[in-house]
Amino acid sequence: MAAVVVVIGSWLLWLVLRPEQPDSPVASMLLDDQDLHDIEPGFRLRLSEAAEEPLPLPEWISPTVERMVRVPSHLRRWEASDGDRTIVAVGYRLQLPVLATVVFDELVTDVSADASDEFTIAAVPGARGFVAAPNGPGDTAREYWGMFRQGGLVFTIFVSSPNSIDARDLNLARRLMERQVAKAPQTPSTAAPPGNAELAAWFAAGTLLALLIYVGLSSLVAWMSDPLRRASPFPADHVAAPRSVDASAITLIDVTSTADRQRRATQVQLAVEVVGIAVAAPAVFPFTWPLGLVVVAISAVMAWLTTVLLIGAERRHAPTRPQRWQLPRRRRLRVAVYSAASAICVLIGLAGTLLYGVGAVVASQLLVLNSAIVGVGIVLIAAGTLLYRHTRRLAAVAAREVLRADSRPIVLYLRAFADDVLILRSARYARPLLLDRLNPRGFDRFEEVIARSLTAVGPVVAVNPPGTRLAPLGAARDTLDSDHWQPKVAQRIHDAALIVIGAAPRSPAPGLVWELSALDGQQRWPTTLLVLPPLPADELHRRWERFVPLLKDTAMAGHRLPTDPAQVLVITGSVSSGWTAITAARRDEWTYGAALVVGAGITAV
């Protein structure tokens, strides 16, 4: 899907912002001395020079952009031998054809404001002709302006006449325009330049597509580096049971279809959000207010309703919110500073990437500068989202504080400390916060997936390895005294509503062996989930072979375990009925989330 987003988004972005091909310089397409001699002999070329003109942008465009953006142009001026008549031809080349309409529209607005009359140029579709008013009551001079647009080119013809309405000079302006059209590339001119609303829609489309490409590229990189993808690149749509599992001895539950429904529901929500952004983005521009603000509000309400209707309670239930007021004062200050810094980085990065990278790419000499601005903007977005993630770690409170704030029985997560490095490719488009969706990290820690899926059952609590200074994201943690940790863990095993064991660890640590013995002694198997790690099949088999002997001295030793863990995600069981294996056709966040929820439901029965 990430590859499809990148390909389609890049193609659409190219359609929106495709540049005009610079086949030849503006000077070669502009009226020259020979053209004037053929049409109106007696004029002498006085000036021919290239320049960079400021781009006449609408008022709602940032003044900073106006100061930066200058358009390549070429000007030629001729004077009659008597010095009373002047002809000026100017050509502008813009890299984006859509912005050529901005120049044309603004030129028409400026000239028409002082015009006393308008004339037509039938041979040039979409061209505009104006007769400028005299400067004063006694001034009989007239100025004839003709202008048209072809592709990314804009041409202006100016004829000054010492007389009042002079049919000869008016006809001269028409003929010069016709000759200029013949010299310009034969691309269709635009009869009706787009207005502010249409231009805003173009910029909004470019903005939306740029965001989709950014997220799609980072997701594609994560997909390509995912070891589970390399292990099974084309999973089956649905499997009734792993082939190596003895179905007569083990109860099997396949959650593939459940995970697929949840993923499709979230994809529908994402599609609605994208459509809502596309509708609301043009309404953000000031010239659409107050109606634009109403459109934005309606879009926000519709997005919220879609979330409520489509996403199940287990997906909406967020992990326990960090309570910053319970942090030490110095740490609260760091959290506040880091939060502000991350927000500023992301906002500036978005502004640089979208405004300058999409809206200000209008002249070839600015491509290098704009590319640098886009690069810096992407770096700022990535830095801001990563800083936000670090801020969440700073803001996380200890397990004892979570237990004070949440009176529900806990979900106890027990694992070998060496497995804290386990990661799983994240489904970022399912995250509620934009900062999480824009995070360049394509993976979450496996503990985060477990905590995110089981927070609806109760606060997920774990123990820190000795010497931990800053706990990672996931379960609420605290550090126990190494000499007295066993009684406290035993008490938590007794109090927990659900116990989650990180099965098949890298190495069977003595602490995990003791914890298995403790929960066996308290007869907690009916409320225990064994969660197999997200690893390729070969590595998972090796770990499973080392883990199974740890259960031989427990009350569950008499029941057969799955011999092939490759498609098993979660196992739960009881002494009376044996093991229940929750399987799926693949290992990802969706299937793990569904398996954990189903497993928690089984233990609650």
C-alpha positions in Angstrom: 0.0 0.0 0.0 2.9 2.4 0.8 4.3 1.8 -2.7 0.9 2.5 -4.3 0.6 5.7 -2.3 4.0 6.9 -3.4 3.5 6.0 -7.1 -0.1 7.5 -7.3 0.8 10.5 -5.1 3.9 11.3 -7.1 2.0 11.1 -10.4 -0.8 13.3 -9.1 1.6 15.8 -7.6 3.4 15.9 -11.0 0.0 16.6 -12.7 -0.6 19.5 -10.2 2.9 21.0 -10.3 4.4 19.8 -13.6 6.7 22.4 -14.9 6.7 24.0 -18.3 9.5 22.6 -20.4 12.1 25.3 -21.1 12.5 24.6 -24.8 13.9 28.0 -25.6 14.5 31.3 -23.8 11.8 33.9 -23.6 13.9 36.3 -25.8 13.7 33.9 -28.8 9.9 33.9 -28.6 9.4 37.6 -28.1 8.7 40.1 -30.9 12.0 41.3 -32.5 13.2 44.0 -34.8 12.2 42.1 -37.9 8.7 41.6 -36.7 8.3 45.4 -36.1 9.8 46.2 -39.5 7.3 43.9 -41.2 4.3 45.3 -39.4 5.1 49.0 -38.8 8.3 50.3 -40.3 9.9 53.4 -38.7 10.5 52.1 -35.2 13.9 51.7 -33.8 14.9 49.2 -31.1 16.1 51.1 -28.0 16.3 48.4 -25.4 16.4 44.6 -25.2 17.3 43.1 -21.8 16.6 40.2 -19.6 15.3 40.8 -16.1 13.7 39.2 -13.1 10.3 40.6 -12.3 8.5 40.2 -8.9 5.6 37.9 -9.2 2.3 39.6 -8.8 0.7 37.3 -6.3 -2.8 37.6 -4.7 -3.0 39.4 -1.4 -3.5 36.2 0.7 0.0 35.0 -0.3 2.6 35.5 2.4 4.7 38.7 1.9 7.8 36.6 2.5 7.0 34.5 -0.6 6.4 37.7 -2.6 9.8 39.0 -1.7 11.5 35.7 -2.6 9.8 34.9 -5.9 11.0 36.6 -9.0 10.0 35.6 -12.5 12.4 35.5 -15.5 11.4 38.0 -18.2 12.6 39.8 -21.3 11.7 43.3 -22.4 12.1 45.0 -25.7 11.3 48.7 -26.3 11.0 50.5 -29.7 10.5 54.2 -30.3 9.3 56.0 -33.4 11.6 58.3 -35.2 9.6 61.3 -34.0 9.8 60.0 -30.4 6.0 60.4 -29.9 5.1 56.7 -30.1 6.5 53.7 -28.1 6.1 50.0 -28.4 7.0 47.7 -25.5 6.9 43.8 -25.6 7.4 41.8 -22.4 7.5 38.1 -22.0 7.4 36.1 -18.7 8.2 32.5 -18.2 6.9 30.7 -15.1 7.8 27.1 -14.3 4.3 26.2 -13.2 1.6 26.9 -15.8 -1.0 27.2 -13.0 0.9 30.2 -11.7 1.1 31.8 -15.1 -2.6 32.4 -14.6 -1.9 34.3 -11.4 0.4 36.6 -13.3 -2.1 37.0 -16.1 -4.9 37.7 -13.8 -3.0 40.2 -11.7 -1.8 42.1 -14.9 -5.4 42.2 -16.1 -6.5 43.5 -12.8 -3.8 46.2 -12.6 -4.3 47.5 -16.2 -8.1 47.3 -16.2 -8.2 49.5 -13.0 -6.9 52.5 -15.1 -8.5 51.6 -18.4 -11.2 53.7 -20.0 -12.2 51.1 -22.6 -11.6 47.5 -23.6 -11.1 46.1 -27.1 -11.2 42.6 -28.4 -8.6 40.6 -30.2 -10.6 38.0 -32.1 -7.6 36.1 -33.5 -6.1 35.5 -30.0 -8.5 33.4 -27.8 -8.4 34.4 -24.2 -6.5 37.7 -24.9 -7.5 40.9 -23.2 -7.1 44.4 -24.6 -7.4 47.7 -22.8 -7.2 51.4 -23.6 -5.7 53.3 -20.7 -7.3 56.5 -19.5 -5.4 59.8 -20.0 -3.4 61.2 -17.1 -5.2 64.5 -16.9 -8.0 66.6 -18.4 -5.7 68.1 -21.1 -3.9 64.9 -21.9 -5.0 63.3 -25.2 -2.4 60.5 -25.2 -3.6 56.9 -25.1 -2.0 53.6 -24.1 -3.1 50.3 -25.7 -2.4 47.2 -23.7 -2.8 43.7 -25.0 -1.9 40.5 -23.0 -2.4 36.8 -23.3 -1.2 33.6 -21.7 0.0 30.4 -23.4 1.0 27.5 -21.1 3.6 28.9 -18.7 4.3 32.0 -20.7 2.7 35.4 -20.4 3.1 38.1 -23.0 2.3 41.8 -22.8 2.2 44.3 -25.7 2.1 48.0 -25.0 1.6 50.7 -27.6 1.6 54.4 -26.7 -0.1 56.9 -29.0 0.0 60.8 -28.7 -3.6 61.0 -30.0 -7.0 60.2 -28.5 -8.7 57.1 -29.8 -6.5 56.3 -32.9 -7.8 53.4 -35.1 -4.3 53.0 -36.6 -2.6 52.4 -33.2 -5.4 50.2 -32.0 -5.1 48.1 -35.1 -1.3 48.1 -34.5 -1.7 46.6 -31.1 -4.0 43.9 -32.5 -1.5 43.0 -35.2 1.4 42.9 -32.8 -0.6 40.5 -30.6 -1.3 38.2 -33.5 2.4 38.1 -34.5 3.4 37.4 -30.9 0.9 34.5 -30.8 2.5 33.1 -34.0 6.0 33.2 -32.4 5.0 31.7 -29.1 4.7 27.9 -28.7 1.4 26.6 -29.9 -0.1 25.7 -26.5 -3.7 26.5 -25.7 -4.3 29.8 -24.0 -6.6 30.1 -21.1 -9.7 32.1 -21.7 -10.8 32.3 -18.1 -7.9 32.4 -15.5 -8.7 30.6 -12.3 -9.9 32.7 -9.4 -8.7 32.7 -5.8 -10.8 29.7 -4.8 -9.5 27.5 -7.7 -5.9 28.5 -7.0 -6.4 27.7 -3.3 -7.7 24.3 -4.3 -4.6 23.6 -6.4 -2.3 24.5 -3.6 -4.3 22.4 -1.1 -4.1 19.5 -3.5 -0.3 19.8 -3.7 -0.1 20.1 0.1 -2.2 17.0 0.7 -0.2 15.0 -1.9 3.1 16.1 -0.5 2.1 14.8 3.0 0.9 11.5 1.5 4.1 11.0 -0.3 6.2 11.8 2.8 4.2 9.2 4.9 4.2 6.8 2.0 7.9 6.9 1.5 8.7 6.4 5.1 6.2 3.5 5.3 7.8 2.0 2.1 11.2 2.1 3.7 9.9 0.4 6.9 8.2 -2.3 4.7 11.4 -3.0 2.8 13.4 -3.3 6.1 10.8 -5.5 7.8 12.3 -9.0 8.5 8.8 -10.4 8.7 8.2 -9.3 5.1 11.3 -11.1 3.9 10.2 -14.2 5.8 6.7 -14.3 4.3 6.2 -11.7 1.5 2.9 -13.1 0.2 0.8 -14.4 3.1 -2.3 -16.4 2.5 -5.6 -14.6 2.7 -6.9 -16.9 5.4 -5.8 -20.1 7.1 -8.0 -22.3 9.2 -5.2 -23.7 11.2 -1.4 -24.0 11.1 -0.5 -27.3 9.4 1.8 -28.5 12.1 -0.6 -27.9 15.0 -2.5 -30.9 16.2 -6.0 -29.6 16.1 -7.4 -32.6 18.0 -5.4 -31.6 21.1 -5.5 -27.8 20.9 -8.3 -25.3 20.4 -7.6 -23.0 17.4 -8.9 -19.5 16.9 -8.0 -17.7 13.7 -8.2 -13.9 14.0 -7.1 -13.1 10.4 -10.6 -12.0 9.3 -11.1 -9.9 12.5 -7.8 -8.1 12.0 -8.7 -7.5 8.3 -12.0 -6.0 9.3 -10.3 -3.6 11.7 -7.7 -2.6 9.2 -10.4 -2.0 6.5 -12.4 0.1 8.9 -9.3 2.2 9.7 -8.6 2.6 6.0 -12.1 3.8 5.4 -11.6 6.3 8.3 -8.3 7.4 6.7 -10.0 7.9 3.3 -12.7 10.0 4.9 -10.1 12.1 6.7 -8.2 12.6 3.4 -11.4 13.7 1.6 -12.2 15.9 4.6 -8.8 17.6 4.4 -9.1 18.0 0.7 -12.4 19.7 1.2 -11.4 21.8 4.2 -7.9 22.9 3.0 -9.1 25.5 0.5 -11.4 26.9 3.2 -8.4 27.7 5.4 -7.4 30.6 3.1 -8.6 33.9 4.5 -10.5 35.1 1.4 -13.0 32.2 2.0 -14.0 33.3 5.5 -16.5 33.1 7.2 -18.0 30.4 5.0 -14.6 28.7 4.9 -14.4 28.3 8.7 -17.9 26.7 8.6 -16.6 24.2 6.1 -13.6 23.4 8.3 -15.9 22.9 11.3 -18.2 20.6 9.4 -15.3 18.5 8.1 -13.9 18.1 11.6 -17.3 17.0 13.0 -17.7 14.5 10.1 -14.2 13.1 10.8 -15.0 12.7 14.4 -18.3 10.9 13.7 -16.5 8.5 11.3 -14.0 7.6 14.0 -16.8 6.9 16.5 -18.8 4.8 14.0 -16.0 2.8 12.3 -13.4 2.1 14.9 -14.2 -0.3 17.7 -13.8 0.5 21.3 -10.6 -1.5 21.6 -9.0 0.6 18.9 -10.2 3.9 20.3 -9.2 3.3 23.9 -5.9 5.2 24.2 -3.2 4.1 26.6 -3.2 5.6 30.1 -2.5 9.3 29.7 0.7 10.6 31.4 -0.2 12.8 34.3 2.4 15.5 34.0 1.4 17.3 37.2 2.6 14.2 39.1 6.2 14.6 37.7 8.9 16.4 39.6 9.0 20.1 39.0 12.3 20.0 37.0 11.0 17.2 34.8 7.7 19.0 34.2 9.7 22.0 32.9 11.7 19.8 30.5 8.4 18.2 29.3 6.9 21.6 28.6 10.1 22.9 26.8 10.4 19.7 24.7 6.7 19.8 23.8 6.9 23.4 22.6 10.1 22.7 20.7 8.6 19.6 19.0 5.5 21.6 18.0 7.6 24.5 16.6 9.8 22.1 14.6 6.8 20.3 13.1 4.9 23.5 12.3 8.0 25.2 10.7 8.8 22.0 8.9 5.3 21.7 7.5 5.3 25.4 6.5 8.6 25.1 4.8 7.8 21.8 3.0 4.4 22.8 1.9 4.4 26.5 1.4 7.8 26.8 -0.3 8.1 23.3 -1.6 4.7 23.4 -3.3 3.5 27.0 -3.5 6.8 28.8 -4.2 8.3 26.6 -6.9 7.7 29.1 -9.7 11.0 29.9 -11.3 13.9 27.8 -12.4 16.4 29.8 -10.5 14.6 29.0 -7.3 14.6 25.3 -7.7 17.8 24.8 -5.7 16.7 27.1 -2.9 13.3 25.5 -2.7 14.7 22.0 -2.7 16.9 23.1 0.2 13.9 24.5 2.0 12.0 21.3 1.4 14.9 19.2 2.7 15.2 21.3 5.8 11.5 21.2 6.3 11.4 17.4 6.2 14.3 17.2 8.6 12.4 19.5 11.0 9.3 17.4 10.7 11.2 14.2 11.5 13.1 15.9 14.3 9.9 17.4 15.8 8.1 14.0 15.8 11.1 12.2 17.3 11.4 14.8 20.0 7.7 14.4 20.7 8.3 10.7 21.2 11.1 11.4 23.6 8.9 13.9 25.4 6.3 11.2 25.9 8.9 9.1 27.6 9.8 12.0 29.9 6.2 12.6 30.7 5.5 8.9 31.5 4.8 8.3 35.2 5.8 5.4 37.3 3.6 2.3 37.7 2.8 3.3 41.3 1.4 6.6 40.1 -0.7 4.9 37.4 -2.1 2.5 40.0 -3.2 5.5 42.2 -4.9 7.1 39.2 -6.6 4.0 37.8 -8.5 1.8 40.2 -8.9 -1.1 37.7 -7.0 -4.4 38.2 -3.7 -4.3 36.4 -2.5 -6.1 33.3 0.9 -7.5 34.3 3.5 -7.8 31.5 6.3 -10.2 32.4 9.2 -10.8 30.0 12.9 -11.3 29.7 14.6 -7.9 29.8 16.6 -8.9 26.7 13.3 -8.9 24.7 12.8 -5.2 25.3 14.5 -4.6 21.9 11.7 -6.4 20.0 10.0 -4.2 17.5 7.0 -4.5 15.1 6.2 -2.5 12.0 3.5 0.0 13.1 0.2 0.8 11.4 0.8 4.5 11.6 -2.4 5.6 9.7 -4.3 4.1 12.7 -2.8 6.6 15.1 -5.1 9.4 16.3 -2.3 12.1 16.4 -0.8 13.7 13.3 2.6 13.7 15.1 2.5 9.9 15.3 1.6 9.6 11.7 4.4 11.9 10.6 7.0 10.1 12.7 9.7 8.7 10.3 10.1 5.6 12.5 8.3 2.7 10.8 8.4 0.5 13.8 7.1 0.5 17.4 8.4 -1.5 20.3 6.5 -4.7 20.7 5.7 -3.7 24.2 3.9 -0.6 22.9 1.6 -2.9 20.7 0.8 -5.0 23.8 0.1 -2.0 26.0 -2.0 -0.3 23.3 -4.1 -3.4 22.7 -4.7 -4.3 26.4 -5.2 -0.8 28.0 -9.0 -1.4 27.7 -8.6 -4.3 30.1 -6.6 -2.4 32.7 -3.4 -0.4 33.2 -0.5 -2.3 31.7 2.3 -2.5 34.2 5.9 -3.9 33.9 9.2 -3.8 35.8 12.2 -1.9 34.7 15.6 -3.6 34.3 18.0 -2.6 37.0 19.7 0.7 36.3 17.0 2.1 33.9 17.2 5.9 33.9 14.4 6.7 31.4 11.7 4.0 30.8 10.7 3.4 27.2 7.2 3.8 25.9 4.7 1.0 26.5 3.7 -0.3 29.8 3.8 1.8 33.0 7.0 0.8 34.7 8.8 1.1 38.0 12.2 -0.1 39.2 12.1 -2.6 42.1 14.8 -3.3 44.6 16.9 -6.2 43.3 16.9 -7.8 46.7 13.2 -7.7 47.3 11.5 -7.7 43.9 10.1 -11.3 44.1 7.5 -10.6 46.8 6.3 -7.5 45.0 6.0 -9.3 41.7 4.2 -12.2 43.4 1.7 -9.7 44.9 1.1 -8.2 41.4 0.6 -11.7 40.0 -2.1 -12.2 42.6 -3.8 -8.8 42.0 -3.6 -8.8 38.2 -6.7 -9.2 36.1 -4.5 -10.5 33.2 -0.9 -11.7 33.0 1.0 -11.4 29.7 4.1 -13.5 29.4 6.7 -12.8 26.7 7.1 -16.4 25.5 10.0 -17.7 23.5 12.6 -15.2 24.9 16.0 -14.8 23.5 17.4 -16.6 26.5 15.4 -18.1 29.5 16.4 -15.6 32.2 16.3 -16.8 35.8 13.8 -14.1 36.7 11.3 -15.2 34.0 11.7 -18.8 35.1 10.8 -17.8 38.7 7.8 -15.7 37.4 6.4 -18.8 35.6 6.8 -20.8 38.7 5.1 -18.1 40.8 2.0 -17.8 38.5 1.8 -21.6 38.4 1.9 -21.8 42.2 -1.0 -19.2 42.3 -2.9 -21.2 39.6 -3.2 -18.2 37.3 -3.0 -20.1 34.0 -6.6 -19.3 33.1 -5.8 -15.6 33.2 -2.4 -15.8 31.5 -1.5 -15.1 27.8 1.7 -16.4 26.3 2.6 -14.0 23.5 5.0 -15.2 20.9 7.4 -12.5 19.6 7.3 -11.0 16.0 10.3 -12.8 14.5 11.0 -14.8 11.4 10.0 -18.5 11.5 13.5 -19.9 11.8 14.4 -17.7 14.8 11.0 -18.3 16.4 11.4 -22.0 16.2 14.8 -21.9 17.9 13.5 -19.8 20.7 10.4 -21.9 21.1 12.4 -25.0 21.5 14.3 -23.3 24.4 11.1 -22.1 26.0 8.9 -25.2 26.0 11.1 -27.0 28.6 10.3 -24.2 31.1 6.7 -25.5 31.3 7.5 -29.1 32.1 7.3 -28.6 35.8 4.0 -26.7 35.7 0.4 -27.8 36.0 0.1 -27.3 32.2 2.8 -29.9 31.4 0.3 -32.6 30.6 -1.3 -30.7 27.7 0.3 -30.6 24.3 1.7 -27.3 23.0 1.8 -26.3 19.3 4.9 -27.8 17.7 5.1 -25.1 15.0 4.8 -21.6 16.5 5.3 -19.8 13.1 1.6 -18.9 12.8 0.7 -18.8 16.5 0.5 -15.3 18.0 -1.0 -15.9 21.5 -1.6 -19.0 23.6 -3.8 -19.3 26.6 -5.0 -22.3 28.5 -6.4 -23.9 31.6 -5.5 -27.0 33.5 -8.9 -28.6 32.7 -9.3 -27.8 29.0 -5.7 -27.4 27.8 -4.2 -24.9 25.5 -6.0 -22.5 23.1 -3.8 -21.2 20.2 -4.8 -17.9 18.5 -3.4 -17.9 15.0 -3.4 -15.7 12.0 -2.1 -15.7 8.4 0.5 -13.1 9.2 2.3 -11.3 12.0 1.6 -7.6 12.2 0.1 -5.0 14.5 -3.4 -5.7 13.3 -3.3 -9.5 14.0 -1.4 -9.1 17.3 -3.9 -6.6 18.4 -6.9 -8.8 17.5 -5.2 -11.9 19.1 -4.5 -10.1 22.4 -8.1 -8.8 22.5 -9.5 -12.2 21.8 -7.2 -13.8 24.3 -8.1 -11.3 27.0 -11.8 -12.0 26.3 -11.2 -15.8 26.7 -9.5 -15.2 30.1 -12.5 -13.1 31.2 -15.0 -15.9 30.5 
